[in-house]
Amino acid sequence: MAEVNKDVEDIQTIMATDCGSTTTKAILIEKRDGEYRLIVRGEAPTTVEAPFEDVTRGVLNAVAEVEDLTGNTYIKDDKIAHPRQGDVGTDLYLSTSSAGGGLQMMVAGVVKEMTAESAQRAALGAGAIVMDVIASNDQRQPHERIQRIRALRPDMILVSGGIDGGTTTHVAELAELIAAADPRPRLGMSYSLPVIFAGNVDARELVKDRLETKTSLSITENLRPVLERENLQPARLGIQELFLEHVMKHAPGYKHLLEWTPVPIMPTPAAVGIIMQLIAKEEGINVVGVDIGGATTDVFSVFGDVFNRTVSANLGMSYSISNVLAEATVPNILRWVPFDVEETDLRNRVKNKMIRPTTIPQALESLIIEQAMAREALRLAFIQHKLLAVGLKGVQQERTISDTFEQTESGVTLVDMMQLDMLVGSGGVLSHAPRRVQAAFMLIDGFMPEGITELAVDSIFMMPQLGVLAQVHPKAAMEVFHKDCLIRLGTCVAPRGEGKEGAPCLEISLEMPDGTTESRSVKFGEMAVIPLEVGQKAKAVIKPSRKFDAGAGKGKEIQTELGGGQVGVVIDARGRPLALPTDRVERVRKLSEWNDALGVYPED
């Protein structure tokens, strides 16, 4: 990370931009009364494509909007002025980017379920979209793998394989495949494709012999030096460094943008991952976060000290919305809609959204259908995340008694919803939902939290800028995050278990901040909400019936403190796993009942 010349304590103003695939966002942060706060936000279309083909034009346009809103000057000589001179410029400028499709990678490993999977986690954690995974045992013929590498034209390739001192033959074969493909990068045809080798140290010379003359090869530490341990950080740092040196410098206008900021530009998803890890570390909690965009849905999780990120490149709310329909299927979309919709009508709506991606629903019926699509996109993306966020495969499970207690079972997901403390949503469909309770309901239905889980959304999607700021000025990043970015929706109480409609499920009693008591007796199949404002805490006594577990075991009482939010405390007694009624009339009745209980779509 580059040094920032100015002492962080002297920084009074910060300008941060995020160059997205369609929109460039700029935020202005200032130190006022001893704390950092968001002052204003500007945005403009991203200009990485024709006719501009210069990303800095979109950046300047977004910052120009900030100038208009504040009356201050931040642009001088056709660039962002820093450090600040008098009333002109900003003390610090930094940026993230996913413009031009972001960082697109292929990964390769000897065994698909072991080293190749570790390579995939390393690439995803660095903010990449993984286009394909090549492995010695992936059942494809050599010529098919070669053709795949040529056809995809990734920005870079990460090669892993073999524990230190292990196999070298299969690693050499992977290197030969890449050499035979002689891949051309997506951007900048005149330079060699970056390839990172993060495998068996004994295979380094073999890889050099095969790839050094045909690619821009760099070598880093083995990401799986022994079966029992992953070492992903060196590979992730190597990916981000090559992203700057090779990919970004060949994207239109990025050479100039790189010169503007003393802090390296970071892939947008990697920056969001940093802020997620900071939340988990600062509060000592387990976190799941999601960013649902127009083309992709990113899911992040931190359980214990293990961070995972996945990207569902075909699940989005505009450009990829047809893929959501195809993967989820029509019945699964319509099960969330409390009125009759013809399949043809649904398909037409989806196609219209795909070809007009910037449109937003103008009628309540359209909004409900769009939010039904979002529920399925979230659900499917989370399934994919849980499949990758797993313990290390290939690990011998029983070695010593102490190790047995500490190990995560090989190949079993690390995502335990009963241990989840906070669920954070981001992206237009969540952040800009007309009512905050709609965002809360989409998160609950998409992720199915269990036990006691705090819900929150990113107010205006500034987590990428705060993530890169946290690398330089963590105090400023976290102050703005908590005061201006994170919108606390409240707490979801969802007992795990199945029961009979109308049977007792949960009793909850809240001692409110004013000393009064609010109590609810919620039956199986019902939902309820108890208002509790942002910043308020209530002492809670939660008594599940004997078939249900609210976090302490079946039928066991919990005494805890619940946090409020713009929605309040949501009690979800529909059971886990959730089973919607199969009868159409009954299903519509239940959906309407839940919507009314939470006030999701009020008639007034």
Wavefront OBJ file of the C-alpha trace (Angstrom):
o trace
v 0.000 0.000 0.000
v 1.365 3.400 -0.996
v 2.223 5.953 1.649
v -0.028 8.967 2.177
v 2.214 11.987 2.615
v -0.098 13.902 4.928
v -0.376 12.727 8.561
v -3.766 11.051 8.852
v -4.598 13.148 11.905
v -4.262 16.306 9.782
v -6.655 15.071 7.092
v -9.767 17.264 7.082
v -11.339 16.443 3.702
v -11.452 13.165 1.778
v -12.755 12.606 -1.749
v -13.428 8.988 -2.707
v -14.799 7.584 -5.951
v -16.060 4.200 -7.097
v -15.979 3.581 -10.852
v -18.771 1.076 -11.403
v -19.725 -0.694 -14.613
v -22.473 1.863 -15.333
v -22.165 4.637 -12.733
v -19.257 6.454 -11.085
v -19.999 7.569 -7.521
v -18.113 10.273 -5.590
v -18.418 10.927 -1.856
v -17.044 13.843 0.138
v -16.052 13.216 3.761
v -15.070 16.026 6.111
v -13.911 16.217 9.714
v -16.433 18.281 11.642
v -16.558 18.753 15.418
v -13.831 16.153 15.841
v -15.477 13.368 13.821
v -15.603 12.356 10.172
v -18.970 12.550 8.417
v -20.338 12.147 4.900
v -21.095 15.610 3.527
v -22.453 15.006 0.053
v -22.528 12.487 -2.787
v -22.353 12.908 -6.555
v -22.629 10.493 -9.447
v -22.277 10.390 -13.214
v -22.240 7.753 -15.969
v -18.996 5.753 -16.192
v -17.013 6.674 -19.309
v -14.782 3.662 -19.913
v -16.481 2.841 -23.236
v -16.967 4.725 -26.497
v -17.346 7.555 -27.282
v -15.254 8.782 -24.307
v -13.008 5.764 -23.594
v -11.508 7.577 -20.617
v -12.641 6.655 -17.114
v -11.409 9.977 -15.705
v -14.193 11.863 -17.528
v -16.824 10.076 -15.460
v -14.788 10.684 -12.286
v -14.531 14.413 -13.011
v -18.243 14.597 -13.829
v -19.162 12.927 -10.525
v -16.816 15.237 -8.579
v -18.215 18.235 -10.489
v -21.625 17.358 -9.053
v -20.067 17.422 -5.572
v -18.699 20.881 -6.420
v -22.171 22.046 -7.473
v -23.732 20.756 -4.259
v -21.089 22.213 -1.910
v -19.968 25.344 -3.748
v -16.344 24.297 -3.235
v -13.618 23.609 -5.820
v -12.028 20.155 -6.040
v -10.971 20.087 -9.706
v -7.972 22.034 -11.001
v -6.152 21.661 -14.334
v -8.647 18.981 -15.382
v -7.828 16.653 -12.478
v -8.726 16.251 -8.823
v -6.591 18.666 -6.822
v -4.753 17.263 -3.805
v -3.250 17.935 -1.395
v -5.534 20.855 -0.611
v -4.168 24.342 -1.255
v -6.240 26.910 0.620
v -9.867 26.467 -0.435
v -9.053 24.350 -3.498
v -8.782 20.558 -3.517
v -8.936 17.779 -0.969
v -6.447 16.390 1.533
v -6.836 12.835 0.264
v -8.223 11.264 -2.893
v -8.746 7.532 -3.405
v -10.779 5.251 -5.649
v -12.099 1.770 -6.299
v -13.182 0.317 -9.625
v -15.198 -2.416 -11.257
v -15.541 -0.579 -14.570
v -14.861 -2.479 -17.753
v -16.228 -5.667 -16.221
v -13.943 -5.617 -13.174
v -11.166 -8.157 -12.687
v -11.904 -11.347 -14.648
v -9.735 -14.378 -13.872
v -9.278 -18.071 -14.483
v -7.771 -20.316 -11.830
v -6.066 -23.684 -12.156
v -5.145 -26.384 -9.669
v -4.223 -30.046 -9.516
v -7.309 -31.313 -7.652
v -10.564 -29.450 -8.254
v -11.890 -29.980 -4.724
v -8.592 -29.037 -3.018
v -5.902 -26.754 -4.483
v -8.140 -25.478 -7.311
v -10.834 -24.598 -4.765
v -8.250 -22.796 -2.617
v -7.164 -20.846 -5.701
v -10.778 -19.913 -6.351
v -11.137 -18.594 -2.799
v -7.927 -16.577 -3.192
v -9.125 -14.982 -6.443
v -12.605 -14.231 -5.132
v -11.182 -12.681 -1.983
v -9.033 -10.382 -4.133
v -12.162 -9.039 -5.830
v -12.131 -11.104 -9.022
v -14.855 -12.754 -11.032
v -13.735 -16.358 -11.573
v -14.636 -17.247 -15.153
v -13.627 -20.910 -14.969
v -11.695 -23.389 -12.850
v -9.208 -25.657 -14.644
v -8.110 -28.812 -12.804
v -6.275 -31.998 -13.666
v -9.346 -34.006 -12.648
v -12.095 -31.820 -14.143
v -12.997 -34.500 -16.732
v -12.206 -32.302 -19.745
v -9.799 -33.280 -22.486
v -6.595 -31.201 -22.875
v -7.773 -29.647 -26.130
v -11.054 -28.620 -24.474
v -9.183 -26.846 -21.679
v -6.891 -25.109 -24.172
v -9.858 -23.923 -26.225
v -11.583 -22.692 -23.061
v -8.570 -20.578 -22.044
v -8.349 -19.060 -25.531
v -12.064 -18.328 -25.722
v -12.445 -16.647 -22.324
v -9.449 -14.282 -22.581
v -9.156 -13.583 -18.845
v -7.323 -10.619 -17.328
v -4.998 -13.017 -15.530
v -4.609 -16.653 -14.455
v -3.793 -17.971 -10.986
v -2.081 -21.372 -10.992
v -1.890 -23.479 -7.830
v -1.188 -27.118 -7.216
v 0.606 -29.468 -4.921
v 1.608 -29.054 -1.321
v 5.240 -28.086 -0.792
v 7.309 -31.193 -1.491
v 4.403 -32.902 -3.238
v 3.534 -33.587 -6.863
v 5.201 -31.641 -9.654
v 4.062 -33.649 -12.687
v 0.466 -32.384 -12.689
v 1.587 -28.806 -12.035
v 3.882 -28.999 -15.063
v 0.961 -30.302 -17.146
v -1.175 -27.316 -16.134
v 1.641 -24.954 -17.141
v 1.940 -26.738 -20.496
v -1.813 -26.292 -21.113
v -1.563 -22.557 -20.520
v 1.539 -22.289 -22.704
v -0.187 -24.203 -25.497
v -3.236 -21.932 -25.284
v -0.968 -18.864 -25.620
v -3.809 -16.744 -24.211
v -4.363 -13.121 -25.162
v -5.563 -10.716 -22.459
v -8.965 -9.028 -22.666
v -7.415 -5.532 -22.564
v -4.151 -4.398 -24.112
v -3.342 -6.898 -26.846
v 0.278 -5.758 -26.959
v 1.260 -7.064 -23.531
v 1.707 -10.548 -22.084
v -1.000 -12.121 -19.959
v -0.203 -11.977 -16.206
v 0.069 -15.426 -14.623
v 0.639 -16.004 -10.906
v 2.052 -19.311 -9.681
v 1.187 -20.028 -6.052
v 1.872 -23.743 -5.814
v 4.455 -26.325 -4.807
v 7.869 -24.664 -4.367
v 9.501 -27.698 -5.995
v 7.580 -27.007 -9.214
v 8.655 -23.385 -9.646
v 11.471 -24.085 -12.106
v 9.217 -26.349 -14.187
v 6.601 -23.616 -14.374
v 9.230 -21.019 -15.279
v 10.538 -23.179 -18.137
v 7.071 -23.438 -19.653
v 5.540 -20.008 -19.004
v 8.229 -17.373 -18.488
v 8.671 -16.590 -22.183
v 4.979 -16.755 -23.118
v 3.372 -14.915 -20.195
v 4.172 -12.266 -17.614
v 4.893 -14.781 -14.848
v 5.139 -13.944 -11.174
v 5.669 -16.395 -8.339
v 4.342 -16.116 -4.811
v 4.030 -18.339 -1.755
v 2.134 -21.614 -2.020
v -1.494 -20.993 -1.127
v -1.815 -24.564 0.187
v 1.664 -25.354 1.621
v 0.227 -28.268 3.626
v -3.176 -29.913 3.416
v -4.220 -28.599 6.818
v -3.636 -24.915 6.075
v -4.468 -22.295 3.481
v -2.151 -19.317 2.913
v -4.301 -17.116 0.682
v -3.092 -13.597 1.520
v 0.164 -13.565 -0.530
v -1.727 -14.686 -3.652
v -4.482 -12.116 -3.043
v -1.950 -9.311 -2.684
v -0.187 -10.525 -5.828
v -3.473 -10.477 -7.748
v -4.265 -6.912 -6.683
v -0.749 -5.740 -7.527
v -0.945 -7.243 -11.032
v -4.451 -5.830 -11.404
v -2.908 -2.374 -11.026
v 0.271 -2.972 -13.022
v -1.204 -4.808 -15.986
v -4.984 -4.707 -16.211
v -5.788 -1.208 -14.949
v -2.997 0.510 -16.874
v -4.389 -0.829 -20.127
v -8.010 0.132 -19.424
v -9.031 3.435 -21.042
v -7.954 6.394 -18.925
v -6.781 4.438 -15.881
v -3.173 5.439 -16.369
v -4.153 9.013 -15.525
v -6.425 7.967 -12.665
v -3.592 5.959 -11.105
v -1.461 9.099 -11.126
v -4.126 11.083 -9.278
v -4.262 8.992 -6.104
v -1.450 8.101 -3.681
v -3.414 5.000 -2.677
v -3.600 2.057 -5.130
v -6.962 1.634 -6.838
v -8.705 -1.442 -5.482
v -11.274 -3.723 -7.136
v -14.694 -2.721 -5.765
v -15.571 -6.167 -4.315
v -12.205 -6.411 -2.521
v -12.868 -3.054 -0.858
v -16.327 -4.187 0.281
v -14.706 -7.337 1.682
v -12.313 -5.212 3.747
v -15.139 -3.254 5.365
v -17.011 -6.492 6.121
v -13.941 -7.899 7.861
v -13.519 -4.666 9.819
v -17.121 -4.830 11.076
v -16.599 -8.414 12.219
v -13.288 -7.627 13.931
v -14.395 -4.360 15.542
v -17.591 -5.774 17.033
v -16.366 -9.347 17.523
v -19.249 -10.777 15.518
v -20.005 -13.112 12.613
v -21.177 -11.228 9.523
v -22.783 -12.069 6.169
v -23.041 -9.309 3.577
v -24.470 -9.134 0.084
v -24.162 -6.692 -2.802
v -26.860 -7.366 -5.384
v -26.161 -5.470 -8.588
v -27.443 -5.356 -12.123
v -25.147 -8.079 -13.465
v -23.755 -9.925 -10.435
v -24.472 -10.698 -6.797
v -21.526 -10.788 -4.384
v -21.842 -12.539 -1.029
v -19.324 -12.040 1.796
v -19.038 -13.897 5.085
v -16.829 -13.708 8.150
v -17.197 -16.551 10.651
v -14.567 -16.517 13.362
v -11.524 -15.174 11.559
v -12.310 -16.869 8.230
v -13.329 -14.547 5.383
v -14.989 -15.794 2.203
v -16.401 -14.049 -0.826
v -18.258 -15.461 -3.794
v -19.590 -13.793 -6.912
v -22.583 -15.095 -8.822
v -21.779 -13.617 -12.199
v -25.127 -14.598 -13.722
v -27.460 -13.408 -10.954
v -28.366 -9.722 -11.158
v -31.376 -7.453 -11.263
v -31.054 -5.992 -14.771
v -28.427 -7.297 -17.187
v -28.634 -10.824 -15.712
v -32.270 -10.874 -14.659
v -33.187 -13.411 -17.360
v -30.626 -15.782 -15.838
v -32.320 -15.376 -12.436
v -35.596 -16.433 -14.011
v -33.954 -19.384 -15.777
v -32.118 -20.653 -12.673
v -34.872 -20.000 -10.139
v -37.715 -21.137 -12.471
v -41.090 -19.431 -12.834
v -42.828 -21.291 -9.947
v -40.128 -20.232 -7.477
v -40.444 -16.591 -8.520
v -44.225 -16.574 -8.360
v -44.355 -18.244 -4.945
v -43.425 -14.845 -3.462
v -46.142 -12.925 -5.349
v -49.497 -12.523 -3.488
v -51.618 -12.261 -6.636
v -52.064 -14.132 -9.906
v -49.501 -13.485 -12.645
v -49.470 -15.197 -16.023
v -46.150 -16.796 -16.940
v -46.078 -14.877 -20.231
v -46.566 -11.600 -18.369
v -43.700 -12.432 -16.003
v -41.366 -13.309 -18.864
v -42.216 -10.079 -20.707
v -41.524 -8.016 -17.584
v -38.160 -9.723 -17.132
v -37.127 -9.175 -20.754
v -38.149 -5.514 -20.596
v -35.971 -5.039 -17.525
v -33.026 -6.697 -19.263
v -33.178 -4.458 -22.333
v -33.973 -1.338 -20.251
v -31.728 -1.948 -17.241
v -32.008 1.512 -15.678
v -35.810 1.497 -15.353
v -37.422 1.259 -11.919
v -40.904 -0.032 -11.014
v -43.649 2.553 -11.416
v -46.537 0.494 -10.017
v -46.913 -1.531 -6.811
v -47.518 -4.714 -8.804
v -44.216 -4.245 -10.659
v -42.375 -3.534 -7.392
v -43.669 -6.733 -5.780
v -42.573 -8.806 -8.788
v -39.120 -7.189 -8.834
v -38.682 -7.891 -5.129
v -39.761 -11.499 -5.703
v -36.991 -11.767 -8.310
v -34.543 -10.290 -5.785
v -35.481 -12.913 -3.177
v -34.582 -15.694 -5.587
v -31.348 -14.021 -6.730
v -30.289 -13.669 -3.079
v -31.292 -17.250 -2.268
v -29.399 -18.755 -5.201
v -26.291 -16.599 -4.638
v -26.229 -17.622 -0.976
v -26.474 -21.309 -1.894
v -23.424 -20.861 -4.138
v -21.607 -19.045 -1.345
v -22.209 -21.812 1.175
v -20.880 -24.379 -1.308
v -17.535 -22.551 -1.517
v -17.234 -21.300 2.075
v -16.217 -24.712 3.386
v -13.561 -26.357 5.508
v -10.427 -27.576 3.744
v -11.020 -30.720 1.737
v -8.456 -33.465 1.833
v -7.565 -32.821 5.472
v -7.101 -35.834 7.722
v -9.775 -35.274 10.338
v -8.347 -37.064 13.349
v -4.714 -36.373 14.257
v -4.533 -35.491 17.949
v -7.244 -34.996 20.524
v -6.658 -31.227 20.686
v -6.670 -30.867 16.894
v -9.953 -32.760 16.655
v -11.683 -30.153 18.769
v -10.293 -27.261 16.714
v -10.791 -28.536 13.169
v -13.626 -27.623 10.894
v -14.985 -30.708 9.203
v -13.508 -31.031 5.736
v -15.867 -29.883 2.983
v -18.635 -28.733 5.354
v -19.833 -25.131 5.009
v -18.491 -22.639 7.514
v -21.737 -20.651 7.307
v -23.779 -21.414 10.432
v -26.928 -19.292 10.410
v -27.570 -19.899 14.105
v -24.159 -18.312 14.836
v -24.713 -15.353 12.490
v -24.834 -12.009 14.315
v -25.382 -9.500 11.492
v -26.750 -9.608 7.943
v -25.888 -6.564 5.785
v -27.524 -5.845 2.436
v -26.381 -3.531 -0.353
v -27.304 -2.812 -3.951
v -30.126 -0.830 -5.513
v -33.010 -3.218 -4.883
v -32.150 -3.298 -1.147
v -30.654 0.141 -0.471
v -33.306 2.005 -2.468
v -36.401 -0.039 -1.562
v -39.309 2.413 -1.016
v -39.761 1.158 2.559
v -36.993 -0.187 4.790
v -39.228 -3.047 5.912
v -39.217 -4.299 2.300
v -35.414 -4.552 2.395
v -35.609 -6.384 5.731
v -38.187 -8.840 4.374
v -36.116 -9.540 1.236
v -33.044 -10.256 3.386
v -35.033 -12.581 5.657
v -36.607 -14.513 2.771
v -33.390 -14.648 0.737
v -31.042 -15.769 3.536
v -33.362 -17.412 6.077
v -31.529 -16.258 9.232
v -31.959 -18.435 12.311
v -31.978 -17.539 15.982
v -31.218 -13.864 16.660
v -29.757 -11.806 13.786
v -29.303 -8.058 13.374
v -30.342 -6.697 9.955
v -28.824 -3.684 8.187
v -28.462 -2.083 4.743
v -25.910 0.222 3.127
v -27.667 3.591 2.816
v -26.250 4.758 -0.542
v -23.679 2.078 -1.410
v -20.521 3.727 -0.119
v -18.941 0.586 1.331
v -16.355 0.291 -1.511
v -14.967 3.784 -0.868
v -14.928 3.177 2.884
v -13.147 -0.147 2.360
v -10.205 1.431 0.541
v -10.224 4.368 2.997
v -9.913 1.869 5.848
v -6.521 0.848 4.462
v -5.263 4.397 5.070
v -7.490 5.899 7.760
v -9.494 3.224 9.630
v -10.888 5.731 12.146
v -12.433 7.916 9.445
v -13.774 4.899 7.559
v -15.495 3.356 10.586
v -16.940 6.662 11.844
v -18.590 7.331 8.492
v -19.621 3.684 8.195
v -21.504 3.668 11.488
v -22.956 7.185 11.314
v -23.771 7.634 7.618
v -23.469 4.324 5.775
v -25.007 1.556 7.866
v -28.780 1.767 8.237
v -29.817 -0.511 11.085
v -33.136 -2.151 10.283
v -33.549 -4.011 13.559
v -33.326 -7.595 14.764
v -34.847 -10.778 13.371
v -35.842 -13.513 15.833
v -36.406 -16.744 13.867
v -36.618 -20.071 15.740
v -35.398 -23.165 13.938
v -37.833 -26.066 13.669
v -41.030 -27.252 12.025
v -44.539 -27.408 13.418
v -48.240 -27.401 12.713
v -49.985 -24.254 11.478
v -51.392 -22.342 14.436
v -49.521 -24.345 17.107
v -47.562 -22.425 19.803
v -44.090 -21.456 18.588
v -42.599 -18.555 20.527
v -43.279 -16.179 23.400
v -41.238 -12.993 23.612
v -41.212 -10.221 26.200
v -39.312 -6.956 25.750
v -38.492 -4.479 28.497
v -38.508 -1.257 26.513
v -36.184 1.717 27.146
v -39.034 3.694 28.773
v -39.633 0.899 31.298
v -42.783 -0.497 29.685
v -43.084 -4.138 28.606
v -44.110 -5.434 25.182
v -45.083 -9.101 24.924
v -46.082 -11.303 22.010
v -47.218 -14.899 21.736
v -46.531 -15.953 18.143
v -47.943 -19.119 16.607
v -46.252 -21.280 13.997
v -46.743 -19.808 10.528
v -47.072 -16.214 11.773
v -44.885 -13.111 11.637
v -44.971 -10.083 13.916
v -43.048 -6.854 14.500
v -42.427 -4.901 17.717
v -41.345 -1.288 17.098
v -37.928 -0.460 18.610
v -36.161 2.620 17.309
v -32.613 3.039 15.979
v -30.103 3.209 18.823
v -32.494 1.711 21.357
v -31.935 -1.557 23.201
v -34.522 -3.757 24.875
v -34.003 -6.546 27.403
v -35.629 -9.641 25.938
v -36.874 -12.937 27.314
v -37.447 -15.419 24.456
v -39.268 -18.690 25.203
v -39.555 -21.090 22.233
v -41.889 -24.076 22.502
v -40.291 -27.485 22.937
v -40.016 -28.180 19.171
v -38.181 -24.946 18.390
v -34.655 -23.629 18.918
v -34.037 -19.868 19.176
v -30.309 -20.298 19.757
v -29.915 -22.090 23.081
v -31.462 -25.449 22.154
v -34.995 -26.761 21.640
v -37.434 -25.306 24.136
v -34.706 -23.418 26.018
v -35.306 -19.858 27.182
v -32.952 -17.042 26.142
v -32.391 -13.799 28.038
v -30.561 -11.247 25.922
v -30.589 -7.680 24.626
v -32.021 -6.840 21.216
v -31.106 -3.817 19.088
v -33.671 -1.632 17.381
v -33.777 -0.104 13.941
v -36.011 1.509 11.362
v -38.153 -1.639 11.246
v -37.844 -2.882 14.841
v -37.840 -6.450 16.167
v -39.202 -8.901 13.588
v -40.447 -12.259 14.871
v -40.421 -14.881 12.123
v -42.279 -17.986 13.347
v -42.601 -19.569 9.903
v -40.031 -22.200 10.850
v -36.724 -23.312 9.361
v -36.512 -24.575 6.756
v -39.368 -22.416 5.432
v -42.052 -24.336 3.545
v -44.515 -22.122 1.671
v -48.022 -23.573 1.158
v -48.332 -25.522 -2.085
v -51.992 -24.641 -2.528
v -52.194 -21.407 -4.511
v -55.106 -19.874 -2.566
v -53.534 -20.713 0.799
v -50.140 -19.425 -0.320
v -51.576 -16.076 -1.453
v -53.466 -15.799 1.853
v -50.309 -16.399 3.889
v -48.205 -13.983 1.828
v -50.835 -11.269 2.290
v -51.025 -12.051 6.016
v -47.242 -11.676 6.439
v -47.137 -8.486 4.381
v -49.947 -6.994 6.489
v -48.307 -8.047 9.776
v -45.093 -6.223 8.871
v -46.683 -3.357 6.922
v -44.644 -4.192 3.833
v -46.989 -2.789 1.171
v -49.442 -0.406 2.890
v -52.481 0.636 0.882
v -52.361 4.321 1.849
l 1 2 3 4 5 6 7 8 9 10 11 12 13 14 15 16 17 18 19 20 21 22 23 24 25 26 27 28 29 30 31 32 33 34 35 36 37 38 39 40 41 42 43 44 45 46 47 48 49 50 51 52 53 54 55 56 57 58 59 60 61 62 63 64 65 66 67 68 69 70 71 72 73 74 75 76 77 78 79 80 81 82 83 84 85 86 87 88 89 90 91 92 93 94 95 96 97 98 99 100 101 102 103 104 105 106 107 108 109 110 111 112 113 114 115 116 117 118 119 120 121 122 123 124 125 126 127 128 129 130 131 132 133 134 135 136 137 138 139 140 141 142 143 144 145 146 147 148 149 150 151 152 153 154 155 156 157 158 159 160 161 162 163 164 165 166 167 168 169 170 171 172 173 174 175 176 177 178 179 180 181 182 183 184 185 186 187 188 189 190 191 192 193 194 195 196 197 198 199 200 201 202 203 204 205 206 207 208 209 210 211 212 213 214 215 216 217 218 219 220 221 222 223 224 225 226 227 228 229 230 231 232 233 234 235 236 237 238 239 240 241 242 243 244 245 246 247 248 249 250 251 252 253 254 255 256 257 258 259 260 261 262 263 264 265 266 267 268 269 270 271 272 273 274 275 276 277 278 279 280 281 282 283 284 285 286 287 288 289 290 291 292 293 294 295 296 297 298 299 300 301 302 303 304 305 306 307 308 309 310 311 312 313 314 315 316 317 318 319 320 321 322 323 324 325 326 327 328 329 330 331 332 333 334 335 336 337 338 339 340 341 342 343 344 345 346 347 348 349 350 351 352 353 354 355 356 357 358 359 360 361 362 363 364 365 366 367 368 369 370 371 372 373 374 375 376 377 378 379 380 381 382 383 384 385 386 387 388 389 390 391 392 393 394 395 396 397 398 399 400 401 402 403 404 405 406 407 408 409 410 411 412 413 414 415 416 417 418 419 420 421 422 423 424 425 426 427 428 429 430 431 432 433 434 435 436 437 438 439 440 441 442 443 444 445 446 447 448 449 450 451 452 453 454 455 456 457 458 459 460 461 462 463 464 465 466 467 468 469 470 471 472 473 474 475 476 477 478 479 480 481 482 483 484 485 486 487 488 489 490 491 492 493 494 495 496 497 498 499 500 501 502 503 504 505 506 507 508 509 510 511 512 513 514 515 516 517 518 519 520 521 522 523 524 525 526 527 528 529 530 531 532 533 534 535 536 537 538 539 540 541 542 543 544 545 546 547 548 549 550 551 552 553 554 555 556 557 558 559 560 561 562 563 564 565 566 567 568 569 570 571 572 573 574 575 576 577 578 579 580 581 582 583 584 585 586 587 588 589 590 591 592 593 594 595 596 597 598 599 600 601 602 603 604
